[in-house]
Amino acid sequence: MAGGKVAAPVRVAIIGYGGAFNMGVTHGRSMEKTGLMKVVAVCDLDEKRLAVAQEDFPAAKVYTDVATMLAAGGLDLCVIILPHNAHAPVAIACAEAGCHVVVEKPMCLNDEEAQAMIAAADKAGVMLSVFHNRRWDGDFVTLRRLICEDKLIGDVFHVEMFGGGYGKPGDWWRSRKEISGGAFFDWGAHYLDWLLQILPQKITGVTGFFHKLKWPDVSNEDNVEAAIRFEDGCVAHVQMSSLAMVGRERWRILGTEGAIVSGDQSFTVTTTLKGHRAVLNVPYGPSNWDGYYANVADHLTAGAPLIVRPEEARRVIAVMDYAERSSAAGHTLPLPTE
């Protein structure tokens, strides 16, 4: 690991302690469960949220300014839980201060920012990772085993993924494109990270279809889609929508030897067994959302391989970024990450 090992406990600063989803305490508790990490500082502009942070982590010092906190020193790792447009500049500042960095998903707003973040971490010799904790979701762990280990459906050649429904997005920063990045940059980041873990091969092109048709007071798109073509010919279609009056399953995957469709609590796997068509019901396994920080702690203190690497997170951003560029251009575009 760049920069060498960190002595336990890893001294952690949480940057951004907003009330939405209680993500500050969620990150902090998950880190401290490892027994190798300790929250020693919290930074937020809202002093009321800092008061909550001090109740959650009494030993932590609190700050309203990132630069002041970094200048005070005594930190090994900064965890950034800010609106998406602040991820890149704050991550770069933390890396330049010599701190390892974890950024909430999505990594940033575009591929140029992702490159700058990786370059800053490399130059400083620090770790950079993105909080793709959903790799530890029970349904995804089960799906990856069925496809990549058990190989129940042979070689995958077609994937469909859907998220969303019908309804006006909420009136907050996540619905404002200039802050959030757009409709792809919430759950879409998880979907694409899952997809690229199952299909790690080179992407040869991305075609985007972006629609803004309703709710003009919300600046995010109403419907975004990306068609992704891989080097082996496999095609994946990912759609995130607030205009889908009728939805569909999260996953529909076709392979040379079968198919997988997701349900509420299980996958329906259609395959062949000794020459006969067989339909299996495979329940989702348990989730382990603390697995992300368990790996980060092991990486920093013992040099274990980092599971969520920044180059992987950059590919996710590049797909979303170039899907939008493709939609504007009206044709398929290659990715700079490939």
C-alpha positions, 0 to 999 in steps of 0.5 A, a space after each residue: 500500500 502506498 505510504 506504508 501501514 497505519 498503526 491502529 487505531 486509524 484516526 478518522 475524520 468524518 467530513 459532512 454530518 448532515 441529517 439525511 439518512 444519518 450517514 455520518 453516524 452510519 459510517 462512524 459506527 461501521 468503522 469503529 466496529 472493526 476495532 481498528 479505527 476511531 473517529 477523532 474529528 468531525 467537520 460540518 458547516 452546521 453547528 447543530 449537526 456538530 452537536 449531534 456528532 459530539 453526542 454520537 462520538 464524545 471523544 471527537 473534536 469538531 470543526 466547521 472548516 476543512 482546512 482548519 481541521 487538516 492543519 490541526 493534524 493528527 489524522 490518518 483517514 478522512 471520510 467525505 460525506 458531502 454533496 457530490 459536487 464537493 467530493 473532488 475538491 475536498 478529497 484532493 485537499 485531504 490527499 494533499 494534506 497526507 490523509 488517506 481518503 474514503 469518498 461516499 459514492 458517487 466518486 465525483 461528477 465527471 471523468 476529469 475530476 476522477 482522474 484528478 483525485 487519483 493523481 492527487 492520491 498517487 502523488 501523495 502516496 495515500 489510499 483513495 477508495 469510494 464507499 461502494 458498500 453495496 458490493 456486500 449486499 446479499 442479493 449481489 453477492 449471491 448473483 456474482 456467485 451464480 454467474 462468476 463462480 457457479 457459472 449456472 448460465 454460461 457466458 453472459 451476453 445480455 443484461 438489463 437493469 432498472 431502478 426507479 418508478 413514477 413520481 416527482 423527485 424530492 425538493 433537495 440537493 440530490 434533485 439539483 443536477 449542478 450539485 448531484 450530477 444528475 439522475 444517474 448519480 445516486 442509485 445508478 452509481 451502485 448499479 454500474 458498480 455491480 454491473 462492472 464487477 460481473 462484467 469486468 471486460 473492456 468497454 468498447 462504447 457507451 450510448 446514452 439516452 437522457 430525457 427531461 420531459 416533466 417537472 421543470 422545477 427539478 433540474 435532474 433528468 427524468 429518465 436516463 439510460 445507458 447501453 454499454 457494449 463490451 469487448 466480447 459483444 455483451 450488451 448491458 442496458 441500465 435505466 434509472 427513471 422517475 417517469 416509469 409508470 410501469 417498472 420491471 425487475 432490477 436484473 434480467 440477465 441472459 447467458 449462453 446456458 440460461 437466464 437470471 431474473 431478480 425478485 423480491 427475495 430471490 433469483 429465478 434461475 433458468 438453466 439446463 440440468 442433464 439436458 433438461 430445462 430447470 427452473 431454480 429459486 435461489 434465495 438472496 444471502 445475508 448482507 454484510 454492509 460492514 464488510 467495506 470498512 473491515 477491508 479498509 481497516 485491514 488494508 491500512 493496518 495490515 496491507 491487505 488488498 483494497 477491494 474497492 479500488 479508485 480505478 474501478 470507481 472511475 470506470 463507473 463515473 466514466 460510464 455515467 459521464 460519457 452516457 450523457 455526452 453520447 446523448 448530447 452528441 447523438 452517437 456512441 462514444 468510447 470511454 477514456 478509461 479503456 
